[in-house]
Amino acid sequence: MFDYERELTGKGYKFIAGVDEAGRGPLAGPVVVAAVIMPLNDVIDGVNDSKKLTAKKRDDLYEKILTKAVEYKVAVISHKTIDEINILNATKQGMLQCINGLSKKDYVLIDAVKTDCDVPSLSIIHGDALSYNIAAASIIAKVTRDRLMCELDKQYPQYNFSKHKGYGTAEHIRLLKQYGPCEIHRRSFIKNFVEI
């Protein structure tokens, strides 16, 4: 989890940011991007790819990460923007917002996506399992998005967003067909399931 960070600190970089997203695949809701600079001399035990952690563990680590972070930023890119510019461009937009919002970064490690930013950067496939900073960002993004979807569940209870978080589960697709799309469904994602 620290090979990239060690190599970069060995080259003189001090503030290495990790960047990741949550919610590229769902049929509803936003994509959430997070960027975070973690201190490497005060490591939080258990930080890993958010998909490998339980919801309870993610929530616990989320609080610790925000407390210890040198700096962090979160961007929420709406379902409307996703429909307008596509999910990859929406994700890149969120990543640039987060990266540009960090004042201290001198190097950026990004999970999978290549994007042009104003500091040296590296895109790493499966970065959330290979970099401590990216893993921390993945936890921030995932917890933020899950909490947003639980809030949206109160507005649109018939879809059970708090359970599946907008992903295309069998239950979600069944409810989508039963009730039709709501305001936060991604029109470009659901066209294969319902007429819009």
Disulfide bonds with the S-S distance in Angstrom:
none
